[in-house]
Amino acid sequence: MNVPFLDLAAQQAEVADEILQGWKSQLEAAAFVGGPEVAAFEREYAAYIGVEHVIGVSNGTDALELAYRAVGVQPGDEIIMPANTFIATAEAASRLGAVPVFVDVDDDHLLIDPSAIEAAITERTRAIAPVHLFGQMAPMEHITPIAQKHDLVIIEDAAQSQGASGPAGRAGALGRVAATSFYPGKNLGAAGDAGAVMTDDPAIADIVRNLGGHGSSVKYVHDRIGMNARLDAVQATVLRAKLRRLDAWNAARRAAAARYAELFDGVDGIRTPAVRPGNDDVWHLYVVRVEERDRVMAELGEAGIGVGIHYPTPVHLTAAYQGLGYRRGQFPVAEAAADSILSLPMFPHLTADQQAAVSGALRESVEPR
Ligand SMILES: *Cc1c(COP(=O)(O)O)cnc(C)c1O
């Protein structure tokens, strides 16, 4: 049996009628950028996350850049973030002239290590960008006191954690500001690129909206050098339809994760992901660790099982960031993980039969020979 890494078709089928109807009325009304549909999505997502303000934007990377700028990160300021994240967390900082400062992660969950954060703080540190990676919350109950003690701003990267919560509350509601991505493969995905910024602070919300609309709040009056980072109405329609199903889809992901855990229970050579106590994981990715990962990955590919690596190179070792002077060996946990992590098929409509096929192929591949 072939099992895709990600199958969005079943998800689309559930919402297709709603989306097509919405798109038809948008075409008729010729309302494309911003407008009532975007405003409605922003209200609904704010209520869902439990924040005062959501600003729909063009994508997750722009959302991060807008969030960093809105809290006052300046060129030369340092932002502490985990070494194993999608590059966008760092890229958004670099784009505004700030400096990403990478730190290692904890070996159990591959989430940013709070003790590493404290060790990385300098005179120039301005912010911490915890990433709620793979669908579970970074340890905010440890990070928030560090930020308070050193007067640092927290910007959450909530791109992989729509609907996740932890002991301190919900992803996206725990920093001064948060950014998320609605790239199609995220737990809440658009039909193209989209993202959002979340905050309780009305002043930050105003700045984000202003910056994202060419630095302007009154037409052709430009207060700042901004950018064009607005959300399209066609995407808001998709997001509204899928938001109504997000809890059910996240529950289906949790059931699939529980099934994987059962299938791999007691199997030598497969390290299944651990959930932090108090975390309600939304399983954006189901990441196991295996020895000889590249061989295992190739064998799964031959068996028709779609897999991925998130991410093959920790950000500090990418060619893009060679200029910052990091060396291999600085973040041993993130570096070792990059060689053993393997993301298995995970999506709401994954079936038990598909999971059995994944499990069979993976067990065969890790068995001693
Ligand atoms: C997807 C993602 C982003 C960037 O979002 P885009 O919409 O692709 O720009 C940022 N951070 C993390 C952790 C992500 O997974």
The ligand as a MOL file (V3000), in Angstrom:
LIG
                    3D

  0  0  0     0  0            999 V3000
M  V30 BEGIN CTAB
M  V30 COUNTS 15 15 0 0 0
M  V30 BEGIN ATOM
M  V30 1 C 5.8380 27.3330 8.0090 0
M  V30 2 C 6.6620 27.9570 9.0460 0
M  V30 3 C 7.0110 29.3280 9.0020 0
M  V30 4 C 6.8300 30.2030 7.8000 0
M  V30 5 O 5.6240 30.2860 7.2190 0
M  V30 6 P 5.4260 30.6330 5.6820 0
M  V30 7 O 3.9560 30.8630 5.6150 0
M  V30 8 O 5.8740 29.4650 4.8810 0
M  V30 9 O 6.1850 31.8780 5.3760 0
M  V30 10 C 7.6810 29.8630 10.0840 0
M  V30 11 N 8.0350 29.1130 11.1410 0
M  V30 12 C 7.7440 27.7980 11.2110 0
M  V30 13 C 8.1500 27.0230 12.4340 0
M  V30 14 C 7.0660 27.1750 10.1660 0
M  V30 15 O 6.7930 25.8640 10.2430 0
M  V30 END ATOM
M  V30 BEGIN BOND
M  V30 1 1 1 2
M  V30 2 1 2 3
M  V30 3 2 2 14
M  V30 4 1 3 4
M  V30 5 2 3 10
M  V30 6 1 4 5
M  V30 7 1 5 6
M  V30 8 2 6 7
M  V30 9 1 6 8
M  V30 10 1 6 9
M  V30 11 1 10 11
M  V30 12 2 11 12
M  V30 13 1 12 13
M  V30 14 1 12 14
M  V30 15 1 14 15
M  V30 END BOND
M  V30 END CTAB
M  END
